Amino acid sequence: MKDKNLTVRVSPDLYQQVSELAKAKSISNTQLMREAIQNHCDQMRPKGNHLRSESDQTKTDEKSQKQIEWLQKQLDMAANDRKTNAGIILELQAEKKALYDQIERQQQLHALSEKRHESELAKIAGRSFLQRLKALLVANP
C-alpha cells in the first residue's frame, strides 16, 4: 500500500522540540513524527479493537500463552514446595511429640528414684551410725 501524506502545522517551540529529539535519536523529523503518531494511535486503540493485523494478534497470543505456561509452572512448583514443607512439618511435629514423651518418662523415672531414695533414707535414719554403715555395706556388696 502506498504511503499517504499528512501535513501538520506546529508552533515554533514544538518544531524545535521535534528537531532536538530527532537529532538525539539520529533520525529525521519525519521519522520521529511517524513513530510518535504510531505510538499514540497504538495507545489510543481500544484493547478489543480488531484493527490490529492477524500476525500482531498471533504474536500477542503466543506471548500470552508462553506467559500462562510459565505462570502455571510457577504455581505447580509452589504447590509442590507446599506439599514438601507440609510433610516436613508433620515429621517435625511427630519428633517433637516423641521427645516430649521421652522427657516425661525420664521425669517420672527420676521422681520414682527420688522416692525410693527417700524411703531408703527414712528406713536407716533412726539407726545408729554402725547400723547404717552395715546396712549400706550389706545392701551394696
CORUR-V446711 format. One record per residue. N is the residue number from 0. OMEGA is omega in degrees with one decimal (NA if undefined). NEAR is the number of other C-alpha atoms within 12 Angstrom. D_CENTER is the distance of its C-alpha to the mean C-alpha in Angstrom with 1 decimal. Layout:
BEGIN
((N/OMEGA/NEAR/D_CENTER) (N/OMEGA/NEAR/D_CENTER))
END
This chain:
BEGIN
((0/-176.9/3/52.0) (1/177.9/4/53.9) (2/179.1/6/52.2) (3/177.3/7/53.6) (4/176.7/8/54.6) (5/-178.1/10/53.2) (6/-178.3/9/55.0) (7/174.8/12/53.4) (8/179.2/9/55.0) (9/178.6/12/52.9) (10/177.9/10/53.8) (11/178.9/10/54.6) (12/179.6/11/51.5) (13/177.9/15/49.2) (14/179.5/18/51.1) (15/178.9/14/50.6) (16/178.7/17/46.8) (17/-179.4/26/46.7) (18/-179.6/21/48.9) (19/179.0/17/46.7) (20/179.8/21/43.5) (21/179.4/21/45.2) (22/-179.7/16/46.6) (23/179.6/13/43.2) (24/-178.9/14/41.7) (25/175.4/14/44.9) (26/179.9/17/45.7) (27/175.7/17/48.6) (28/-178.6/22/48.8) (29/179.7/21/49.1) (30/178.1/18/46.0) (31/-179.8/23/44.0) (32/176.8/24/45.4) (33/-179.1/22/44.6) (34/-179.6/19/41.0) (35/179.8/17/40.8) (36/179.6/16/42.5) (37/178.9/14/40.3) (38/179.7/13/37.1) (39/178.9/13/38.5) (40/178.5/16/39.5) (41/179.9/15/36.2) (42/-176.7/12/34.5) (43/-177.0/12/37.2) (44/177.3/14/37.2) (45/-176.5/12/35.6) (46/-177.5/13/32.7) (47/-177.6/9/34.7) (48/-177.7/13/37.7) (49/-179.5/12/39.0) (50/178.7/14/40.7) (51/-179.1/17/38.2) (52/-179.2/11/39.4) (53/179.6/11/38.4) (54/176.2/12/37.0) (55/179.8/13/34.8) (56/179.1/17/33.6) (57/178.2/13/33.1) (58/179.3/14/31.0) (59/178.9/16/28.9) (60/179.2/14/28.5) (61/177.7/14/27.5) (62/-179.8/14/24.9) (63/-180.0/14/23.5) (64/178.0/14/23.7) (65/178.2/14/21.8) (66/178.4/14/19.0) (67/178.4/14/19.0) (68/179.2/14/19.0) (69/179.2/14/16.1) (70/178.2/14/14.0) (71/176.8/14/15.3) (72/178.6/14/14.4) (73/178.2/14/10.7) (74/179.2/14/11.1) (75/178.9/14/13.1) (76/179.2/14/10.8) (77/178.4/14/8.0) (78/178.3/14/11.2) (79/177.4/14/12.5) (80/179.1/14/9.7) (81/178.5/14/10.2) (82/179.8/14/13.9) (83/-179.5/14/13.9) (84/178.5/14/12.3) (85/177.3/14/14.8) (86/178.9/14/17.5) (87/179.9/14/16.9) (88/179.0/14/16.9) (89/178.2/14/20.2) (90/-179.8/14/21.7) (91/178.1/14/21.0) (92/178.3/14/22.5) (93/178.1/14/25.5) (94/178.7/14/26.1) (95/179.6/14/26.0) (96/179.6/14/28.5) (97/178.9/14/30.7) (98/177.0/14/30.7) (99/178.3/14/31.7) (100/179.6/14/34.4) (101/177.4/14/35.7) (102/-179.8/14/35.9) (103/177.6/14/37.8) (104/178.7/14/40.2) (105/178.9/14/40.8) (106/178.0/14/41.6) (107/178.1/14/44.0) (108/178.8/14/45.7) (109/179.2/14/46.0) (110/177.6/14/47.5) (111/179.0/14/50.0) (112/178.1/14/51.0) (113/179.6/14/51.6) (114/179.1/14/53.7) (115/179.2/14/55.7) (116/178.9/14/56.2) (117/179.2/14/57.4) (118/175.8/13/59.8) (119/178.2/18/61.2) (120/179.6/16/61.8) (121/180.0/13/63.4) (122/-174.2/16/65.8) (123/-176.1/20/67.0) (124/-178.1/16/67.0) (125/-176.9/12/70.5) (126/177.4/16/72.1) (127/-177.3/12/73.8) (128/-179.0/12/72.3) (129/178.3/14/74.1) (130/178.7/16/73.1) (131/179.4/19/69.4) (132/178.4/15/69.7) (133/-179.9/15/71.4) (134/-179.7/19/68.8) (135/-177.8/17/66.0) (136/-179.5/11/67.8) (137/-178.5/11/68.8) (138/-178.8/12/65.4) (139/-178.1/8/63.7) (140/NA/7/66.1))
END
